[in-house]
Amino acid sequence: MAANKARVYFGLAGYNFDPDIVTQALGIEPTSVDATGMRASIDKPAISSWELSSETVSGGEIDVYELTNELIKQIEPAKDKIKQIMESHNLSPRICAVLTLSCDQDTIAPDVGFGARTIRFLSEIGAFINVEYKLQDRS
């Protein structure tokens, strides 16, 4: 059976904006962007997004708390810039834990939670938390 996998990401999403503006404002290179909204018309709005992700980790002892804490350490110095770009482009911030769980009954599911530093940062910028999970296919 395959092991559990996890990654966390911080994202900014909104309608009709260019994710490169976020990269320039924050001085942080994203791990992924979706510029669909930049090319959309006002009568058919589409969402663009900017994301900074941790590496995907796998194994028996996945520490979502630590993954999230390390990600927050990267973006925390840009907090005021994040708030400014959110306001000027009406962007929605989020932190997301993405988990792929093993179907093996002997594999322990990782604890999912967020430490005080993460919660304080997310509160200060008005972000929400999302947890996505799926089960791996049985082999």
Secondary structure, 3 states (H helix, E strand, C coil): CCCCEEEEEEEEEEECCCHHHHHHHHCCCCCEEECHHHHCCCCCCCEEEEEEECCCEECCCCCHHHHHHHHHHHHHHHHHHHHHHHHHHCCEEEEEEEEEECCCCCCCCCCCCCCHHHHHHHHHHCCEEEEEEEECCCC
